[in-house]
Amino acid sequence: GDLMGGHMAPVMELLMRQCDAEDEGVRSLVSECLGRLGLICPQDVLPRLQELIRQPGALTRATAVYALKFTITDHAPMQELSGCIADFLALIKDEEIGVRKAALTTLNSSAHNKPVLIRPMLSSDWLLPALYGETVYKKELVRSVNLGPFQHKVDDGAELRKLALACMDTLLDKSAEKLDTSAFLQHLQARLSDELDDIKQAAYQLLSKLAVREPFCVREVLDTVSEPLSVVLNKKPKESASPQDIERHNELQRSAMQTVVVLHKMPESSTCLKFHAMYESILQDAKLRALLDSVNSDEAKAQRAGWHLEVEGHVGRDVSVLQVEGNSAHVTSA
């Protein structure tokens, strides 16, 4: 607080008046300034931010919860934050989409930078259910926009689903021991059939990561997840598809195939009958088999590249032993 001298109060008043500015760029700047001030003088700033998240204006609430992202850094005031962070993250349940986006962004940042702040809340009866609730496709958030003779669908819930999956990914990396894997999987599975391709791809990546870390849990649902993967792999692009549409279609199929390759490597994956049948049908289909071979070839190249990098890192040393274990190579110096 001494760093600001007597300027803290007028600066705070100025910033707080701009929390609901129409210009998003102004609100972003206000969020960052408030968050940085929270680092300098948390005992003064955090209570003021708590006042702001109770204001009727949605823009003000979003600006305040987003500000916390800039306080939760390497030098975060942990004691002060631990006493109030739950109030901010509770805005994941806010009625306004913009406020929920801000709360999810701050949750993701907190879970990544200071997971110790988040872990106690992962056992609560509200945080994970609220997070998983934001992964759900909500028809009421889809609206039609007239573009001349065409109608274009806009999914206002898409960014919420992406942010929620990003939070799940971060929690899996930083606080996996606090997660119920079966509940996590249940909500992840639904996104394998999402309306939007980029959300499907995010779900594929998360499923692949989980398959490596918790193969026995994933194997329990392997037959179930094989169906949405099979739908994507067997889908043909429309005859009227543009080159960009075809490129996106191919990219999604490749992403699905990469996931199939990871799942197939799990112990006893062949005992899951539906998954096994899908894999066999891939081998029998010339086009899908070519895609499978291409994915496997890329993976082998990536592994070799990683191996060469590790060897090159030891150039100049007296390298005497090369140990190869599974898919990884380790060089030991004499």
N, C-alpha and C positions, 0 to 999 in steps of 0.2 A: 504494500500500500504506500510505503514511503517513496517509492519510485515515482508515483504519480503526484506527490505533494498534495496540494489542496485541489487538484484538478479532477479527482475521481468522480465526485458528485455531479458536476456540470457535464462531464463527458458521458456518464451513465444516463443522465436525463436526456441528452441529445440523442443517444443511441436508442433508448427505449421509445422515444417519440417516432422513430423511423422503422420500428419493427413491422408495421403493417403497410409500408411503402408499396405503391403499385408496381414499381420497377423491381423485378426479381433480382437484378444485379445489386441493387441497393440493399435489399434484404439479406442477400448472401454476405455482403461486406459487413453489415451490422452483426450478423451471426458470428462471423469470424472475430470481429472486434470484441464482442461480449465474451466469447469463449476465451480469448487471449487475456482479457482482463480478469477472468475467473482464475487464471493461473497466477496472476500477480496478487490478487486480493480475494481469495475464495470466500472468506467469511462475510464479505460485503456483497459480492456479485451473485453468488449462488442463491441466496434467499430472494434477491430481486428477480432472478430468472424463474424461481418457483412461483412468484407472484404472476409473472407473465404467462405461465402455462395454464393458469386458471382464468385467463381473460376470455371474453366471449368471441373475440376476433380470431378466426382460424389462422390467418397469416401471422398474427402475433404469436400464437401457440407454436406454430411450425418454426418460426425464427428462433424462439427460445429453446426448443428442444434440439434444434440443429446446432445451436451455439455450444452445447455441451460436448459435441464432437471435437471442438477445438480446445477444450479444457482437458480432455482425456488423452494426454500425450505422455511422453517419457517422464515429464516432471509433474504429472497430475497430482493435485492435492487429495490424496487417497482418503484421508480421514473424513474430510468434509463431503467428498463425493459419495462415500459409502452410506452416508446418512440420508442422501436425497436422490440418488440415481433412480430408485424404484419409482418415484413420483414422475420422473421424466419419461421413463420407458413405458409407464402405464398408458401413455398416449398412443401406443400401438392399437389401443382399443377405441381411439377417438372416432367420432362420427365422420370427420372430414378426411378425404383421401390424402390431401397435401400434408396434413399433420401426421397421418400414419406413415407416409413415406419418410418424413423427417425422423420419426421415432425409430423406424427400421434402419435407416442410415446410421443413426447414432448407436443403436444396438450393435450393428455390425462392426463399427469402428471400435466400440468399447470391448467387444468380445475378442477383437484382434489385438488391440494395444494393451488393455488391462483386463484380461480374462478373470482375474481374481475379484473384480468388482461385480461381475455377472454371475459367477458360479453359485453364490448363495441363492439367487433368484431362480435358478434352473430347477430347484426342488419345490418351488412354489406351485400353487394350483392355478396360476394365471399366465405366467410369461410364455412358456412353451405352447400351451393351448392357443394363446393369442397369436403367437408367431405362426404356428401351423395353420391357423384359421386364415391367415393372409396368403397361404399357398393355394387356396381354393379358387377355382374359376367361378366368377359370379356373373351370371347373365345380366343382372340388373345394372352392371357397370359397363355394358356394351351399348353403344349408341350408333345410330346411322347418320351419316353426314351426306348431304346431296352435293355431288360434284358434277354439275351440268346434268347430262342424261343418266349419270351413274350414281349409285348409292355405295358409299364406302363405310365399312364398319370400323369404329374406333373403340378399342378395348381399354377403358380407363383403369382397369384392374391389372393390366399386364405388368406395369412397372412394380406394383406391389408384390406380384408373384415372383418376379425376378429378384427383388430385394430380399424377400423372405427366403428364397433358395440360397442366395448369397450368405445370409445370416446362418442358415443351416450348415453350409459348407464351412464357414469360419468356426462355428461351434464344434463341428466334427474334428477340425484341426486342433483347436485349442482347449476344448473341454469335453472330449468324447466320453470320459468316465462318468459324466453327469447326465448323459443322454440314455433314454430307453430306446434301444436300437429298433425294436419292433414297431413302436409308435412312430419313430423317425421314418422308418421304411414305408409304413402305411401311407403317410402323407406324401412321401417322395414318389411312390408308385403312381399315384393319380396324375402326376405331372408328366409322366411318360406318354400320356395321351392328350397333352395340352393342345389347345387350338393353335398356338403359335410355335413355329419351328425353333426359334432361339431358346424358348423355355424348355422345349423337349430336349434340346442339346445340353442345356445346363443340368437337366435331370439325369441325362445319360452319364455326364461326367461325375456327378455326385454318386450315382449308383456304382460306377466303376471303382471309385475311390473306396466306397463302403465294401465292395466285393473283395478288395485286396485286404482290407483291415478286419472285416467281420464275415469271412466267407460262409461260416456255418449258419449265421442269421440270414444272409442273402439267399443261401440255398433253399431255405424254407419257402421263399416266395418265387423261386426261379421259374416254375411253371406259369405263374401268374404274370410275371414281367415279360415272358417270352412272347405273349400275344401282341402287346402294343409294338414291340420291336419288329415282329413279323409283319404287322400291318404296314409299317414304314418301309421295310425292305422289299415288300412285294408291290408297293404302290407304283403305278406308272404315271409319268407326267401327262397332262392334258395335251391333245394334239395342237391346241391353240397357244400352248405355253411359249413365253418369250425366252430368249437365250438366258436372261437373268433368272427367270423362274426355274429353268432346267438346271442352271448352276446351283441354285439354292436347294433344289430337290436332290441333286447328287451329293451335295455337302451333308445334308441331313442323313441320307442313306449311309454315307461313309462313317458318320458319327455313330449311327446305330450299329454298324458292323464292328466298329472299334469296341463298343460296349459288349457285343456278343463274344468277341475274342477274349476279353477280360473274364467274362462270366464262364466261358468254356474252360478256362484254366483253373477254375476253382476245384477243390477236391470233390470228387464224386459227383460232378455236375451231370454226368451221363446217366445217373440214377433218376433224374427228374425227366419223366417221360415226354412231356410236352416240349421242354427245352431241347431234349435229345432229338425229337422228331423234327423240330425247326432246324436244328443244326444239320441234320442229315439232308433235309430238303435244300438247304443252301449248297451243300456239296453236289447235289444232283442238278442244280440250275447253273448253266454255263456262265451267265452274266453275274450272278451272285457269287459263284465260286471265284471268278476273276477278281471281284471286289475283295473277297476274303483274302485271296493270295496277295493282293496289292497291300492291304492293311498289315498282314503278317510281314511282308517284305519291308515296309516302312518301319515297323517296330524293330525288326532285326537290324536295320541300318542305324536307327537311333541308338540302339544298345551298343553297336560297334563304335559309333561316334563317341558315346559316353566313355567307352573303354579306352579309345585313343586319347581322349582328353586327359584321362586319369594317368595314362602312361606318359604323355607329353609333360605333365606336371612334375614328373620325376626325372626328366632329362637333365643330365649333368651330375646326377648322383650315381653312386655305384650300385646299379640295379642288379640284383643277383637272383631274386626269386619272383616268379610270377604265379600268383595263386588265382585260380578260377573257381568261383563257387556259384553254382546255378547260372544265373544270367549276368552276374557281375564279376568284374575282374579287379583284383587288388595287387598292387605292386609293393613289394617290401624291399627296403634297402638292406644291403649287407651290413 
